[in-house]
Amino acid sequence: MTDGLLGDLYDYETLLSGDERKELVGIRRFLDEEVRPRVNGSWETATFPMDLIPRFAEEGMVGRSYDLEHRPRASRLFTGFISLEASRVDPSMATFLGVHNGLSMGSIVLLGSDEQRARWVPDMVSLQKIGAFALTEPHGGSDVAQGLETTCRREGDEWVVDGAKRWIGNGTFADVVVVFARDVADDQVKTLVVEKGTPGFTATKMEGKYALRTVQNADIVFEGCRVPAENKLAEGNSFRDVNRVLKLTRGGVAWNAVGCQMGAFEAAIAYAKERRQFGRQIAGFQLIQDLLARMAGNVTASLGMAVRVSQLQEEGVFRDEQAALAKAFVTGRARETVALARELFGGNGILLENDVVRYFADAEALYSYEGTREINSLIVGRALTGVSAFV
Ligand SMILES: Cc1cc2nc3c(=O)[nH]c(=O)nc-3n(C[C@H](O)[C@H](O)[C@H](O)COP(=O)(O)OP(=O)(O)OC[C@H]3O[C@@H](n4cnc5c(N)ncnc54)[C@H](O)[C@@H]3O)c2cc1C
């Protein structure tokens, strides 16, 4: 295999600058050499390889979307390719980074004051502090905008938070949890940063999860949890502000879904060349090549869409429906691609050692988190028709 990606049939990587491509090859090497050997073990035991965390920062995989004092932001295309590379090796690891980098740090960067950014962002870029994003609740998934039940109330120079959150990625070990709670005074959703160890905050690992098993998702309970007033993000004052963050990160999920299907596609090509039946490589069967060509079409269309998402973000003209369409379409294609890859492996496709079953399961989570296909379709449909079908 060359330094380029097997699934990048239209050479989208060549749209990166020479320096970016060189850096990407370094990140690819790191992921292949240091992360890949750990992936299946972590997935099987549903444990997070904590010792790898500082390495992601050292490899420059964190905070690249933001202008920092010591480093200007990288292009959106480059950060998209970083997400692709991480997910191509392990969608769980890409999700860990997406939650930390996009949802959690992104909320602080987009909604925080200069002072708040200075307080949390540097430690998050170096991964000395890990972030989580707590929006979803036991009763509030798709309808969380209307149905958000966690409350906050201002008491002197503190906010008191009560309620529960569910599915919170990195929640068991995060140092900085961005929490959305309804202010009892004005009924608006406020954004608060709750730090690890705050009394009244409890996080419990969700067990029995059979996709993205390495990601530590938590049930979080707030019981009279007192948060200093200065931990309310300056511009986190309504659900519209939450949507500013989600618009950014849904583009990131599209990139992760490209990586997930690319990982499965590459495994399928390798297996097709290696596996022999009827006296020859299965790669030589027309029906196997049909599976590969269908996968290649999905991967290529998905990557093209993700690339255009990044270009629109770069130009500052990215719209909600474009984010929603990319998230829904690419995760749908990923789901199909991983199923085709699984099929190509025959029975061996359900053995973890062959990787493909991990991508197969993980695609299911990508398909549902950060807005299901149905909800993202409603955003697209509203833009197409001018009529909201949300109930
Ligand atoms: C692995 C994983 C990680 C996650 N990480 C986080 C995280 O870090 N932080 C966080 O806050 N959340 C997180 N989530 C939660 C995630 O965002 C929600 O699961 C998602 O928004 C969907 O909500 P739900 O699962 O409650 O489904 P529900 O809202 O209960 O939906 C059930 C079904 O009904 C459909 N449906 C609902 N409303 C409509 C409608 N109006 N019209 C048509 N169909 C509809 C849905 O599309 C879906 O098919 C995570 C989820 C997973 C699976």
PDBQT file of the ligand as one rigid body, heavy atoms in Angstrom, charges set to zero:
ROOT
HETATM    1  C1  LIG A 401     -22.814   5.643  21.501  1.00  0.00    +0.000 C 
HETATM    2  C2  LIG A 401     -23.552   6.907  21.798  1.00  0.00    +0.000 A 
HETATM    3  C3  LIG A 401     -22.853   8.012  22.279  1.00  0.00    +0.000 A 
HETATM    4  C4  LIG A 401     -23.543   9.173  22.633  1.00  0.00    +0.000 A 
HETATM    5  N1  LIG A 401     -22.857  10.226  23.178  1.00  0.00    +0.000 NA
HETATM    6  C5  LIG A 401     -23.546  11.311  23.636  1.00  0.00    +0.000 A 
HETATM    7  C6  LIG A 401     -22.858  12.369  24.318  1.00  0.00    +0.000 A 
HETATM    8  O1  LIG A 401     -21.634  12.346  24.488  1.00  0.00    +0.000 OA
HETATM    9  N2  LIG A 401     -23.577  13.410  24.807  1.00  0.00    +0.000 N 
HETATM   10  C7  LIG A 401     -24.937  13.492  24.629  1.00  0.00    +0.000 A 
HETATM   11  O2  LIG A 401     -25.540  14.467  25.078  1.00  0.00    +0.000 OA
HETATM   12  N3  LIG A 401     -25.632  12.498  23.982  1.00  0.00    +0.000 NA
HETATM   13  C8  LIG A 401     -24.960  11.415  23.483  1.00  0.00    +0.000 A 
HETATM   14  N4  LIG A 401     -25.629  10.402  22.825  1.00  0.00    +0.000 N 
HETATM   15  C9  LIG A 401     -27.094  10.471  22.684  1.00  0.00    +0.000 C 
HETATM   16  C10 LIG A 401     -27.571  10.637  21.250  1.00  0.00    +0.000 C 
HETATM   17  O3  LIG A 401     -27.319  11.932  20.782  1.00  0.00    +0.000 OA
HETATM   18  C11 LIG A 401     -29.026  10.202  21.181  1.00  0.00    +0.000 C 
HETATM   19  O4  LIG A 401     -29.035   8.788  21.292  1.00  0.00    +0.000 OA
HETATM   20  C12 LIG A 401     -29.727  10.623  19.907  1.00  0.00    +0.000 C 
HETATM   21  O5  LIG A 401     -29.888  12.017  19.849  1.00  0.00    +0.000 OA
HETATM   22  C13 LIG A 401     -31.113   9.971  19.745  1.00  0.00    +0.000 C 
HETATM   23  O6  LIG A 401     -31.862  10.049  20.904  1.00  0.00    +0.000 OA
HETATM   24  P1  LIG A 401     -32.498   8.707  21.544  1.00  0.00    +0.000 P 
HETATM   25  O7  LIG A 401     -31.449   7.648  21.517  1.00  0.00    +0.000 OA
HETATM   26  O8  LIG A 401     -33.068   9.085  22.869  1.00  0.00    +0.000 OA
HETATM   27  O9  LIG A 401     -33.630   8.268  20.554  1.00  0.00    +0.000 OA
HETATM   28  P2  LIG A 401     -35.158   8.723  20.578  1.00  0.00    +0.000 P 
HETATM   29  O10 LIG A 401     -35.244  10.206  20.528  1.00  0.00    +0.000 OA
HETATM   30  O11 LIG A 401     -35.871   8.037  21.688  1.00  0.00    +0.000 OA
HETATM   31  O12 LIG A 401     -35.695   8.164  19.190  1.00  0.00    +0.000 OA
HETATM   32  C14 LIG A 401     -36.186   6.825  19.003  1.00  0.00    +0.000 C 
HETATM   33  C15 LIG A 401     -36.636   6.703  17.541  1.00  0.00    +0.000 C 
HETATM   34  O13 LIG A 401     -37.699   7.620  17.268  1.00  0.00    +0.000 OA
HETATM   35  C16 LIG A 401     -37.376   8.445  16.159  1.00  0.00    +0.000 C 
HETATM   36  N5  LIG A 401     -38.004   9.759  16.317  1.00  0.00    +0.000 N 
HETATM   37  C17 LIG A 401     -37.971  10.569  17.400  1.00  0.00    +0.000 A 
HETATM   38  N6  LIG A 401     -38.654  11.699  17.158  1.00  0.00    +0.000 NA
HETATM   39  C18 LIG A 401     -39.115  11.609  15.888  1.00  0.00    +0.000 A 
HETATM   40  C19 LIG A 401     -39.914  12.448  15.039  1.00  0.00    +0.000 A 
HETATM   41  N7  LIG A 401     -40.347  13.656  15.445  1.00  0.00    +0.000 N 
HETATM   42  N8  LIG A 401     -40.223  12.022  13.796  1.00  0.00    +0.000 NA
HETATM   43  C20 LIG A 401     -39.770  10.816  13.349  1.00  0.00    +0.000 A 
HETATM   44  N9  LIG A 401     -39.029   9.971  14.101  1.00  0.00    +0.000 NA
HETATM   45  C21 LIG A 401     -38.705  10.364  15.337  1.00  0.00    +0.000 A 
HETATM   46  C22 LIG A 401     -35.855   8.510  16.168  1.00  0.00    +0.000 C 
HETATM   47  O14 LIG A 401     -35.335   8.892  14.914  1.00  0.00    +0.000 OA
HETATM   48  C23 LIG A 401     -35.511   7.076  16.557  1.00  0.00    +0.000 C 
HETATM   49  O15 LIG A 401     -35.569   6.240  15.435  1.00  0.00    +0.000 OA
HETATM   50  C24 LIG A 401     -24.956   9.236  22.447  1.00  0.00    +0.000 A 
HETATM   51  C25 LIG A 401     -25.632   8.123  21.922  1.00  0.00    +0.000 A 
HETATM   52  C26 LIG A 401     -24.952   6.984  21.604  1.00  0.00    +0.000 A 
HETATM   53  C27 LIG A 401     -25.739   5.812  21.066  1.00  0.00    +0.000 C 
ENDROOT
TORSDOF 0
